[in-house]
Amino acid sequence: MPHIEAVSATESYRDRCEDRVAVFAAEDRTVIVVADGAGGIGSGDIAAESVVREIAAEYGNVHSADQWSDLLRQIDFRISTGDSAAVVVDIRPYGIAGASVGDSEAWIIEGENVTDLTAHQQRKPLLGSGDASPVAFQHPPLEGVLLVATDGFCNYAKRAQLPPLITQLDFYSLPRKFIEMVRLPAGDLWDDVGIVIARVTPQRRTRKRYEI
């Protein structure tokens, strides 16, 4: 059974980061959550934390893309203050399922190809509005690298630069290196950034033993 490993990072461009990321692993599945609280209207960080908390409590009862979409609809009404975008990606040996709403995204990078799992999502209204329309997605088993990130990365990163970096850099350094990709010359960021990168753990080659 393949094992999934994930690395993550968040960084704020202001005093308080409104992006949240989480990774939940249980038995044969890994669930990745990225939530981006809406800035400028207040309580975005609280809304993003609510998304992560609700998914942490409920993911054990969710088993399909449509159920993920349904759960996000329920969370839309449970958030008491603020709005948030959200992407949830459920990785299992037989495939990937998930759902999203807003402008955070999930990409699979395999070789030179970048597949956007969230290409058909509805950007607005966000969770917490009571009118959100989450969109479900499915994909075959994970090959390559999965990147899930908020718009502070996705809106400014050049996708063509990602595949060579993935092959050149140490996997565990990728989140921080990718954040540097979208940093302004003065050192600031355009927006808060939350990012999770996952892959199937490479199998170690065992040395053959020869008897003389």
N, C-alpha and C positions, 0 to 999 in steps of 0.2 A: 504494500500500500504506500503510495507516494506521500511524502511529508512536505508541508508547505512552511517556508520560513518567510518572515516579513520584517521589514525595517520601516521606521517612520520618523517624521520630524514636523514640528510646527514652528513658525516664527511670525511675530507681529510687526507691523509697520508703524503701530502706535503704541501707547502705553499698555493697552489691554488687547490680547488676542481673542478674536471671536470665532476662530476655527477650532474644531475638535476632531481628533482621529482616535480610533480604537481598533484593536484586533482581538477577536475571541476565537479560541481554538478548543475544540471538543471532539474527541474520537476521530472520525474521518472527515471532518469539515473545518474550514477556517472562514470566519466571517469578518469582513473588513468594513468599517463604517467611517465615512468622512462627512462632517457636517460643517456648514459655513453659515454662521449667524449673520443676519442682515445688518450691516453697519448703517449708521446714520439715523436709525429710528429707535435706538435704545434696546437693551436687553437681548441683543443678538447672541451674546455668549451664553446666556441662560437658555435660550431656545436651542442652541446647538448642544448644550449639555443634556437637555431634555431628550433630544433625539437619541444620543448615545445611551442614556440611561434606559429608555424604553426598549431599545433594541437588545441591550444586554439582558433585560428581564424576559424578553419574548422570543429570542431567536431559536430556542430549543423547540418551539412549537411551529416553526415555519419550515416548509419543505419544498416550495416551488416558487418560481418567479411571480406567479399571480398572487401567491400568499404574501410575498414580500411587498408587492404593490398594495395589497389590502392593509398590511400592517402600517405602511407609511400613511395611508389614508386615515387610519385610526389615530396615529400620532399627530396628524394635522389638527385633530380636535382636542387632543390631550395637552398640547402646549399651551400653557396659561399666559405666557408673556413673550413677546418677540416673535420673529420669523427666522426660518433657517432653510437653506438648501440642504440636500442630503443625497448621498449615494451609499448603497449597501451592496456588497458583492459577497456571495456565498460560494466558496470554492469547495467542490467535492471531487472524488475520484472519477465520477461519471460525467462531470460537467460543471458549468458555472451558471448560477441564477442570481438575479438581483432586481433592483428597482432604483429609480432616481427621480428627483424633482429639483429644479433650479439650474445653476450653472457650474456646479462641480461636475467632474467627469471621471470616467474609468476607461483606460486604454490598455490594450494588450499589444506589446511590442515583441514581434517575433521576426528575427532577421531584420530586413529593411522595412517590413510592413508594420503599420500602426493601425489597429482596429479600435474604433470608438464604440464601446458597448452602450454608451449613453447618447448616441447620435440622435435619437428620436425623442428625447426627454422634453418636457414642458418647462420652460424657464420660470414662468410665473403663472399663478400665485405660488408662494412658498408655503412650506409647512408652518402652521401657526395661524394661517389666514382663515382656515375653515373652508377654503375653496381649492386647495391644491389638487393636482391631477398627476400622481406618480405614474411612471411608465415602466413596465416590467421589461427585462431582457434576459436572454439565455445565450449560452455559448458552449462549444465543446470543451473537453478537459483542458486545463491550462497547459500551454506550451509557451516558452518564452518568458517574458516578464509582464506582470500586471502592475500598472501604475494607477492609483486612485488619488485625485488631488482636487483642491478647491480652485476657484477661478483666479486666485492670486498667482497660481502657477500656470494653469491651462490657457489663460487669456494672453500670456506673454511669452510662453516657451515656443521655440521653433521645433516642431516635431521632427524635422529632418535631422536635427542634431542629436536626438536621443539614441537611436540604434548604435552609432559608433561609440558613444559614451558608455553604454551598457556593456559593450564588449571590452572596452579599454580599462574601466574603473573597477575597483573592488566593490562587490555588491553592497556591502554594509556601509559604504561611504556615499551611495547614490542619493539618498534623500537630501543630504546637505549640499552635495555637488549640484543637484538639480535646482535647489533654492538659489545657489550662486548664479545660475543661468539667467534668472529673472531679476537680479539685483541691478539697480540703477548705478551709473558711474560714481555717483556721490556716496554710494553705500546703502542707500535706502531701498525699500521695496515699494512696488506699486500698491500692494494690498497685503493683508494677512495671507500666509501660505500654510496649508496643511497638506501633507503628502504621505502616502503609504506605498511601498513597493514590495511586491511578493513574487516568489518563484517556487517551483518544485525544487527541493533540496537536491543538489547534484549527488549522485551516488559515488562513493569513494571506490576507486579501483583497488582490488585486493591483489597483493603480490602472489604470484604462483610460487609454490615451493617445490623444488626438485630434489629428489633423493638420489644420492650418488651410490 
